[in-house]
Amino acid sequence: MKTFLRHSILISISALLSWWLFLFQSHDASPRNPDPEPFVMALTPVLDNAPPSPVLEEPPAPEHEHEAAHEQDSAATGPPPPEAGTSSGSEDGEIAHEAADPTEHAEEMDGMEEIEELEESDSSAAAVMADQGLLAAAEKEISGESRKGFSSVFLASAEEQLKIGKFFGELIVLVPKAAINPDNPNPYYFRVSLDQESPQVEHVQGSPPLQQFRQYRDLFNYPYDQLPDVLRELRRSVLARNEVYLFGALIPPQEWALAMDRRRRVLDESGRDLSEVEQFVLRYVRSSDGSYDFHVEAIHFSDGTKINPAP
């Protein structure tokens, strides 16, 4: 009997010590691994005006993803991610949208003087994208230096994303949230190698070049099953949607310069002023030689009127 009591006491003491060492936590104790403070990059996404697609936080099978638009940034598209586009309910689906600042609804952007100096004799896309004055104005606008009170929307189909990206020299990337954490010693991201005949998904060590590209087409705005195979593979590089910071095509200055020129030409023909504009709607148009240009499909004005230029 004494032996039984002795063993019972020892077992009780052992259990109490184990609970104290491994399970007990003082209410005053601070967490050993506090969550890092959030870090926000200065990018601006291209938004989507079309009705949002159903959002699947964790799709059971990536092949059936159909995710809607994400964070908005404001500069020439939306709020604090990159600047990009928006979809406006056309049959082609997605777009790139330049977000307007509601406090500056009727303000002209800087750099319009440079645009006016473009040679009217050569309005080809190649000539426009090589014009140094217009490129400077485009860089100023997409960097956020130029403040304006209107938005721009770019329409395109999901299937065209690789062709558009290759023609304009875009960078198509998937950036994990961990890549923008300043405390991460080994950041990385994924991109599509558009310079190869057969594009491949590449794993890139280092921080993504988001500061050089502040406008982008948000690829989350397009139906997943309509994207080219390599873009679906890129999306699967990080399966959890809430771990992705950016899945998009980063727009370079020459592409933005072409959009600026096309919207300016149509506005001049309308006889209206830039300060009256609320939104430009442009569509990517592919030529028989594989090159791309923009067609201005509509200009919406702040007084509720709009014009629809002929193709």
C-alpha positions as CSV (number, residue, x, y, z in Angstrom):
1,M,0.0,0.0,0.0
2,K,2.8,2.4,0.8
3,T,4.5,1.6,-2.5
4,F,1.2,2.4,-4.3
5,L,0.9,5.8,-2.5
6,R,4.5,6.6,-3.2
7,H,4.1,5.9,-6.9
8,S,0.9,7.9,-7.0
9,I,2.5,10.9,-5.4
10,L,5.5,10.8,-7.8
11,I,3.2,10.5,-10.8
12,S,1.2,13.5,-9.6
13,I,4.3,15.6,-9.1
14,S,5.6,14.6,-12.6
15,A,2.3,15.5,-14.2
16,L,2.2,18.9,-12.4
17,L,5.8,19.7,-13.5
18,S,5.1,18.7,-17.1
19,W,2.0,21.0,-17.2
20,W,4.0,23.9,-15.7
21,L,6.9,23.5,-18.1
22,F,5.0,22.9,-21.3
23,L,1.5,24.1,-21.1
24,F,1.3,26.9,-18.6
25,Q,1.7,30.4,-20.0
26,S,1.5,33.6,-18.0
27,H,-1.1,36.1,-19.2
28,D,1.6,38.8,-18.9
29,A,4.0,37.0,-21.2
30,S,4.4,38.5,-24.7
31,P,4.3,36.1,-27.7
32,R,7.7,34.7,-28.6
33,N,7.2,35.2,-32.3
34,P,5.1,38.4,-32.8
35,D,3.5,38.8,-36.3
36,P,5.5,41.2,-38.5
37,E,4.1,44.6,-39.2
38,P,2.4,44.8,-42.7
39,F,4.5,46.2,-45.5
40,V,2.9,48.0,-48.4
41,M,4.5,48.4,-51.8
42,A,3.8,51.5,-53.9
43,L,2.2,49.7,-56.9
44,T,-1.0,50.5,-58.6
45,P,-3.2,47.7,-60.2
46,V,-5.3,47.8,-63.2
47,L,-8.9,47.3,-62.1
48,D,-12.0,45.7,-63.5
49,N,-15.3,47.4,-64.0
50,A,-17.1,44.3,-65.0
51,P,-19.2,42.4,-62.4
52,P,-16.7,40.5,-60.2
53,S,-16.3,36.8,-60.8
54,P,-17.0,34.6,-57.9
55,V,-14.1,34.5,-55.5
56,L,-12.7,31.1,-54.5
57,E,-10.3,31.5,-51.6
58,E,-9.0,28.0,-51.9
59,P,-10.3,26.3,-55.0
60,P,-10.3,22.5,-54.7
61,A,-8.6,22.2,-58.1
62,P,-6.6,25.1,-59.7
63,E,-8.1,24.2,-63.1
64,H,-11.4,25.6,-61.9
65,E,-10.2,28.9,-60.5
66,H,-12.2,31.9,-61.4
67,E,-11.1,34.6,-59.1
68,A,-12.1,38.2,-58.9
69,A,-10.2,41.5,-58.8
70,H,-7.9,42.2,-55.8
71,E,-6.4,45.2,-54.1
72,Q,-6.9,48.6,-55.8
73,D,-4.2,51.2,-56.0
74,S,-4.4,54.9,-56.9
75,A,-2.2,56.7,-59.3
76,A,-3.3,55.7,-62.7
77,T,-5.4,52.7,-61.7
78,G,-6.3,52.0,-58.1
79,P,-4.9,52.0,-54.5
80,P,-1.6,50.6,-53.0
81,P,-0.5,47.6,-55.2
82,P,0.8,48.4,-58.8
83,E,-1.1,50.5,-61.3
84,A,-2.9,48.6,-63.9
85,G,-6.3,48.2,-65.7
86,T,-9.9,47.5,-65.3
87,S,-12.6,45.4,-67.1
88,S,-15.6,47.2,-68.2
89,G,-18.1,44.5,-69.0
90,S,-17.3,43.7,-72.6
91,E,-17.5,40.3,-74.1
92,D,-13.8,39.9,-74.0
93,G,-13.5,40.0,-70.3
94,E,-10.7,41.7,-68.6
95,I,-8.9,45.0,-68.8
96,A,-6.5,47.4,-67.3
97,H,-8.0,50.3,-65.3
98,E,-6.3,53.5,-64.3
99,A,-7.7,54.6,-60.9
100,A,-8.9,58.1,-60.5
101,D,-8.3,60.3,-57.5
102,P,-11.8,61.5,-56.4
103,T,-10.3,64.7,-54.9
104,E,-8.9,65.7,-58.2
105,H,-11.8,65.0,-60.5
106,A,-11.1,67.6,-63.2
107,E,-7.4,68.1,-63.0
108,E,-5.2,67.9,-66.1
109,M,-2.1,65.7,-65.9
110,D,1.4,67.1,-66.3
111,G,3.2,66.4,-69.5
112,M,0.4,67.1,-72.0
113,E,2.6,69.7,-73.6
114,E,5.0,67.0,-74.6
115,I,2.2,64.9,-76.1
116,E,1.1,67.8,-78.2
117,E,4.5,68.0,-79.8
118,L,4.3,64.5,-81.3
119,E,4.7,64.5,-85.1
120,E,1.2,64.3,-86.6
121,S,2.7,62.9,-89.8
122,D,3.6,59.5,-88.3
123,S,1.0,58.2,-85.9
124,S,2.1,54.5,-86.1
125,A,2.4,52.6,-82.9
126,A,6.1,52.1,-83.4
127,A,6.7,55.9,-83.9
128,V,4.6,56.8,-80.9
129,M,6.3,54.4,-78.6
130,A,9.7,55.8,-79.7
131,D,8.8,59.4,-79.2
132,Q,11.1,60.6,-76.3
133,G,8.8,63.5,-75.2
134,L,5.8,61.1,-74.9
135,L,7.8,58.5,-73.2
136,A,8.9,61.0,-70.6
137,A,5.3,62.0,-70.1
138,A,4.3,58.4,-69.7
139,E,7.0,57.7,-67.2
140,K,5.9,60.7,-65.2
141,E,2.2,59.6,-65.3
142,I,2.8,56.0,-64.3
143,S,5.2,57.0,-61.5
144,G,2.5,58.9,-59.8
145,E,4.1,62.3,-60.3
146,S,1.3,63.4,-62.6
147,R,-2.0,63.8,-60.8
148,K,-5.2,63.5,-62.7
149,G,-8.9,63.2,-62.1
150,F,-9.9,60.5,-64.7
151,S,-9.5,56.8,-65.1
152,S,-8.4,54.6,-68.0
153,V,-9.7,51.1,-68.7
154,F,-7.9,48.6,-71.1
155,L,-10.0,45.8,-72.6
156,A,-8.5,42.5,-73.8
157,S,-9.3,38.8,-73.7
158,A,-7.7,36.3,-71.4
159,E,-6.2,34.4,-74.4
160,E,-4.3,37.4,-75.6
161,Q,-2.3,38.1,-72.5
162,L,0.9,36.4,-73.7
163,K,0.8,38.1,-77.1
164,I,0.2,41.5,-75.7
165,G,3.0,41.0,-73.1
166,K,5.5,39.9,-75.7
167,F,4.7,42.8,-78.1
168,F,5.0,45.5,-75.5
169,G,7.8,44.0,-73.5
170,E,5.7,43.5,-70.4
171,L,6.9,41.5,-67.3
172,I,4.3,38.9,-66.3
173,V,4.9,37.9,-62.7
174,L,3.5,36.2,-59.7
175,V,4.8,37.9,-56.5
176,P,4.3,36.1,-53.1
177,K,3.6,38.4,-50.2
178,A,6.9,37.1,-48.6
179,A,8.8,38.8,-51.5
180,I,7.8,42.3,-50.4
181,N,8.6,41.7,-46.7
182,P,11.7,43.9,-46.0
183,D,12.8,41.5,-43.3
184,N,12.9,38.6,-45.7
185,P,16.6,37.8,-46.3
186,N,15.9,35.6,-49.4
187,P,13.0,37.1,-51.4
188,Y,12.0,35.5,-54.7
189,Y,9.2,35.7,-57.3
190,F,8.0,33.9,-60.4
191,R,7.9,35.2,-64.0
192,V,7.1,34.0,-67.5
193,S,10.1,34.1,-69.9
194,L,8.5,35.8,-72.9
195,D,11.8,36.1,-74.7
196,Q,11.7,32.4,-75.5
197,E,9.9,30.7,-78.3
198,S,8.1,28.5,-75.7
199,P,7.5,30.6,-72.6
200,Q,8.4,29.0,-69.3
201,V,7.7,29.8,-65.7
202,E,11.0,30.9,-64.0
203,H,11.8,31.0,-60.3
204,V,13.8,34.3,-59.7
205,Q,15.9,35.0,-56.7
206,G,15.8,38.5,-55.4
207,S,13.2,41.3,-55.0
208,P,10.7,41.8,-57.8
209,P,11.2,45.1,-59.8
210,L,8.0,46.6,-58.7
211,Q,9.3,50.1,-58.4
212,Q,10.1,50.2,-62.2
213,F,6.5,49.1,-63.1
214,R,3.8,50.9,-61.2
215,Q,0.9,50.0,-63.6
216,Y,-0.3,46.4,-64.3
217,R,-3.1,44.3,-65.7
218,D,-4.4,42.3,-62.9
219,L,-4.6,38.7,-64.1
220,F,-6.9,37.7,-61.3
221,N,-9.6,39.6,-63.2
222,Y,-9.6,37.0,-66.0
223,P,-11.3,33.6,-65.9
224,Y,-8.5,31.1,-64.8
225,D,-9.6,28.5,-67.3
226,Q,-9.3,30.9,-70.3
227,L,-5.7,32.0,-69.5
228,P,-2.9,30.4,-71.6
229,D,-1.4,27.2,-70.1
230,V,1.8,28.9,-68.9
231,L,-0.1,31.6,-67.1
232,R,-2.2,29.0,-65.3
233,E,1.1,27.3,-64.4
234,L,2.4,30.6,-63.1
235,R,-0.7,31.0,-61.0
236,R,-0.1,27.6,-59.4
237,S,3.4,28.7,-58.3
238,V,1.8,29.8,-55.0
239,L,-1.4,27.9,-54.4
240,A,-2.9,29.8,-51.6
241,R,-4.6,33.0,-52.9
242,N,-4.0,34.9,-49.6
243,E,-0.3,34.3,-50.0
244,V,-0.1,36.1,-53.4
245,Y,0.7,39.8,-53.5
246,L,0.5,40.3,-57.3
247,F,-0.5,38.1,-60.2
248,G,-0.3,40.4,-63.2
249,A,1.3,41.9,-66.3
250,L,3.5,44.9,-65.5
251,I,3.0,47.7,-68.0
252,P,6.2,49.5,-69.3
253,P,6.3,53.2,-70.3
254,Q,6.2,52.6,-74.0
255,E,2.8,50.8,-73.7
256,W,1.4,53.5,-71.5
257,A,2.7,56.2,-73.9
258,L,0.8,54.6,-76.8
259,A,-2.4,54.6,-74.7
260,M,-1.8,58.3,-73.8
261,D,-1.4,59.2,-77.4
262,R,-4.5,57.4,-78.6
263,R,-6.8,58.8,-76.0
264,R,-5.4,62.4,-76.6
265,R,-6.0,62.1,-80.4
266,V,-9.6,61.0,-80.0
267,L,-10.2,63.7,-77.3
268,D,-8.9,66.4,-79.7
269,E,-11.2,65.2,-82.4
270,S,-14.2,65.4,-80.1
271,G,-13.5,69.1,-79.3
272,R,-13.9,68.4,-75.6
273,D,-11.4,69.2,-72.8
274,L,-9.4,66.8,-70.7
275,S,-10.7,68.4,-67.5
276,E,-14.2,67.2,-68.5
277,V,-13.2,63.5,-68.8
278,E,-14.2,60.9,-66.2
279,Q,-13.0,57.8,-67.9
280,F,-11.3,56.5,-71.1
281,V,-12.1,53.0,-72.3
282,L,-9.5,51.5,-74.7
283,R,-9.2,48.1,-76.3
284,Y,-6.1,46.3,-77.4
285,V,-6.3,45.7,-81.2
286,R,-4.1,43.2,-83.0
287,S,-2.9,43.8,-86.6
288,S,-2.4,41.1,-89.2
289,D,1.4,41.3,-88.6
290,G,1.0,40.5,-84.9
291,S,1.6,44.0,-83.6
292,Y,-0.8,45.7,-81.2
293,D,-2.4,49.2,-80.9
294,F,-5.2,50.8,-78.9
295,H,-8.6,51.7,-80.1
296,V,-10.5,54.2,-77.9
297,E,-14.0,52.6,-77.6
298,A,-15.5,55.3,-75.4
299,I,-14.9,58.5,-73.5
300,H,-17.1,59.1,-70.5
301,F,-17.5,62.7,-69.3
302,S,-18.2,64.0,-65.9
303,D,-21.5,65.6,-67.1
304,G,-22.9,62.1,-67.9
305,T,-22.4,62.2,-71.6
306,K,-20.1,60.0,-73.6
307,I,-18.7,59.5,-77.1
308,N,-18.0,56.2,-78.9
309,P,-15.5,56.7,-81.7
310,A,-15.9,54.5,-84.8
311,P,-13.2,51.7,-85.2
